[in-house]
């Protein structure tokens, strides 16, 4: 079914250079817009009928053919294979004309591929944001399941990648939950600005036919119509915003990936990766590599590239539509595919991590991570924090000399530094009181984290 006729042949006498035709052709990637292109055309056909551009029987004929086209496209992947169409819009129109003859040639009245592609892309993106939202929510659920399953586990918290203060593993998990909550919110905000209808702007100046754009917007589920035709056909802010929101998702996933990779090393040893998500080495028989998380970390780069590439493409473009804008699609499709698969693989990883509780507990109980606790203890006995900090620094130095942890120092030893330190210091320095003192909202006390977990379950619904 090779159709080679362009949509714009009339004023041309010569043939398109085959190399350029190939370069110009977007069908190999914009065929992803096939369904939304047909759906938008069905709505547009009804608008033309209302505007009395099409007679009811013509409209009926076109809509029936478009129904056949969408059904065939859904069922038969080969439908697209040998088409020589320039882009998805030409493809659908060629199929329509093949089914209806001259009647089908009326559908493009008062419409341009410029407002058509902008409409299609917004429809596609709306659905895609919904898919990413579901994938994000599933990952959030897996983080909560992980937190619940390892409820009692304590790990060292780090700043500068140096042991800082102990935290619950569930608290760590909830930190990533929050990042994903913001990602989902951000995507929802982008969706609001995606959901504006360009159709009816025609090529750039607006349509010459009495198309009821408000009605068209309602039919296609858009929140509002674009208010300026020049802007409507050349606005790709929604793509940039989408890529930007996707980039932040990847920042978050790559940080999670890095934590998991680190915690699964023999140096840390808190996590053991399941076979389902690791790979081996072709040379070193003992190896088990975290390729799943390394790829997620690595793929962040492509999504940032998609964002920067499109910003660069758009910069300095004169009004209104320019063919440069065709470059929006591969960037957005690539980012969507990358983010979606990264969310899914990360979910699988979260469901396949074993936790070495003892190792984590031992790490969380050493390295002077209760030093701040000791300073706070002195504060509660009336010492100014800055002075307490100084005293405890000296005590830590002494403990390092003696090669012991703070809680292993004798009371005599403590009292050389401050007479305010008494027998109750050992209780204050215990891992449990280190945790339980962090009981304000946002802290890592067990009860506080439990309450957050409950809230998070509701938020992830
Ligand atoms: N394939 C084009 C794109 O993605 C569709 C719009 C073409 N418009 C035009 N005037 N050539 O941007």
Boltz pocket constraint, residues with backbone or C-beta under 6 A from the ligand:
constraints:
  - pocket:
      binder: B
      contacts: [[A, 26], [A, 30], [A, 87], [A, 113], [A, 114], [A, 117], [A, 321], [A, 322], [A, 323], [A, 325], [A, 326], [A, 329]]
      max_distance: 6.0
